């Protein structure tokens, strides 16, 4: 090419950074491509680009090269175009390069703006295909004049390459389907699951990701958020005028626009007084129509049913926003923090809980974690995914920390997951989600699969009317109405009323008259299993309890009949409020015909919810239910710590004996006792 012609050549880069970091020789061809990267016509494979290959348009050439790249494990992009000025020929040459071609230039630091620490995928890869326009009489076509298929980086496997942005597409039909789902108010995760079922694909194998769906919904927001927030505040003030006990708090930014808002109902605050010991703070949902992060506080009552405690809308997900939300929630609940709180994996939220709820045990909700498994591991593990998932749940349900950590190491080795970032992250935070680390804390059954389904169903009902923000707040008054909950409780009680006694043991009859059907069914399971266990007296006065088919192992149980205190190393009672089969076996062996008073928690009893709330709202300093639960926790810790050495046990025995003598001198009349004492049970003679 002459110097004059070169001066007239126009070169346009699709990405300006490529001009500095990627250079191709204009005369390169198959003859000078190293290692035979180019292919001659004689050895051409129609699925692989070769020198002289013809295409009717440059777009068809791009599509062909893109399909080739997808099969090989990379994607491509347009690099630069060339044309001549003033000769009427327009584009004469095009370059397509690997998506990792070029090098991203360093950005100048801006102290006033936070920097995103995100590593670029570009590494200067030289793989490319060049096409040139050829004009022949009556024919216009593009031919391959340069091709190099050598990469300086690893290529992706077929089940991984589909996650590259170039191959993630949402078809027009899928777009329409997603927008239709959005109008119904379901979450993005649920949209993905539904479309996977409709298309009969494995979880995680749609041609787009959750992030792509969220971006699509964001682009289709049609309602002015500022108008909506005005309606939202107006609605909250209107509800407050009708119901002075309705609570809401909000913040505005420097432009006086609504930033965050939280609210709770009078019935929610009352419900929290009784059942706020274990709480799920679900921040995995967004108001679809407005793309606003949403947080919901939910628990379960004594009938095993979900109950709503509060709701918050945030402009952004940050430690500052979550701290504000937690402070407001505690304010709504008269400063009472939950004993345990379960959340999604969110470092900003974890920081906020550590700051605002110092006495609360924070744990990660297992069913929120498991919901992400298909997108995390399906493509990585392939046919072994279900096998791995079964092993994960086996480890999750273990009782001993030592067994969990040894099993986790074996699992990682068996499935080759040493470098998987999700596995590394899960193990790092294992003490926040794995049961071996959590069994000594109370969770009210919130980790169970059945409860996760129940709570998710409840949340979806709550989210069902979110087409307008104000309507969303207003409809919450019916979703959490306490009268509705009492009606549902009665229905559940009727459904479970037909539960028959299975063991004939006096303890079973006693428990059935005290516990709700939900709680009794849990205790009954343990009573049935207790019959299969043997107990052996130990030298320190405790008992070793193990299944009758086992010759080794077992659980250690300590029981003081005089004090009515019993503890087990499995910590089921501390975890769920239900006595374990090991403790029940020891009680049965010791001729105990009733469940000790300490192990009939108020939160699982057949108490009248309304009367209980009325009693607790009286702010009585000697509230029996709260004091029993506190004492129960203290006694359990006392026995656990004292049993670790003879010296500790001697001190505890001496001090507790003195304390019991003082207590027995006190009168036993108590208004709270009359309200919650179970019906009299005839003793078996």
Buried (B, 14 or more C-beta within 10 A) or exposed (E): EEEEEEEEBEEEBBBEBBBEBBEBEBEBBBEEBEEEBBBEEEEBEEEBBBBBBEBEEBEBBBEBBBEBBBEBBBBBBBBBBBBBEEEEEEBBBBBBBBBBBBBEEEEEEEEEEEEEEEEEEBBEBBBBBBBBBBEEEEEEBBBBBBBBBEBEBEEBEEBEBBBBEBBBEBEEEBBEBBEEBBEBBBBBBBBBBBBBEEEEEEBBBBBBBBEBBBEBBEEEEEEEBEEBBBBBBEBBEBBBEEEEEBBBBBBEEEEEEBBBBBBBBBBBBBBBBBBBBBBBBBBBBBBBBBBBBBBBBBBBBBBBBBBBBBBBBBBEBBBEBBBBBBBBBBEBBEEEBBBBBBBBBBEBBBBBBEEBBEEBBBBBBBBBBBBBBBBBBBBBBEEBBEEBBEBBEEBBEBBEBEEBBEBBEEBBEEBEBEEBEBBEEBBEBBEBBBBBBBBEBBBBBBBBEEBBEBBBEBBBBBBBBBBBBBBBBBBBBEBBBBEEBBEBBEEBBEEBEEEEEEBEBBBBBBBBEBBBBBBBBBBBEBBBBBBEBBBEEEEEEBBBBBBEEEEEEBBBBBBBEEBBBBBBBBBBBBBBBBBBBBBBBBBBBEEBBBBBEBBBBBBBBBBEBEEBBEBBEEEEEEBBBBEBBEEBEEBBEBBBEBBEEEEEBEEBEEEBEEEEEEEEEEEEEEEBEEBBBBEEEEEEE
